[in-house]
């Protein structure tokens, strides 16, 4: 065995050096990554060893820090926000529309619409609110997870190769549902089931609520003229504003608009 193979986490591929290390399982969901893999670049063997040793020490320290529950929670929140931003950026860069479902489907309407053509945006906001509330309370809907799986399988069948796994909570009935699908397609789409469902942190719940509010009550969206629709519009709007205010750092001094603006500015820094 050569000296090069004896350096922990140092990998060699076609003459190039890499740092490669599996993230401990208990940290994977919180850090949003299963494996650390960093290229050393076009460097000598001795320089690659220096880099790998440095990165290993940094990750050793990080793993030790994650024994602190507060730091583990903070890392999980940051990773989830970063993942959301990457997904949003990918949609934007590729010019792909996001599709939304409303709480009511009238005769002749499709089930999903892009934001620009939503017949009743406030109902799409209500749908996002329902899903966020279910996730936050731990009562995650199996139907919601099935839709996530369907979208992932569709993307994979269209030739998209996912870089990250779709990690799903271990809901009752989910594994049985997965077994009814093409398991090779599921494997190719990198769909996996966690043993335990991670609780949604309040910071991430707030992000979901703000997304719903912006979708349904953007200043450019006019309130409906129909009295019944207007009542529903106002009810959903006030409910979201109340929940967002409750989760704000200082509910007495923050308005919902302050929260939205601050949150968007903060997330842009990730």
Secondary structure, 3 states (H helix, E strand, C coil): CCHHHHCCCEEEECCEEEEEEECCHHHHHHHCCCEEEEEEECCCHHHHHHHHHHHHHHHHHHHHHCCCHHHHHHHHHHHHHHHHHHHHHHHHHHCCCCEEECCCCCCCCCCEEEHHHCCCHHHHHHHHHHHHHHHHHCCCCHHHHHHHHHHHHHHHHCCCCCCCCEEECCCCCHHHHHCCCCHHHHHHCCEEECCCCCCCCHHHHHHHHHHHHHHHHCCCCCCCCCHHHHHHHHHHHHHHHHHHHHCCCCCCCCCHHHHHHHHHHHHCCC
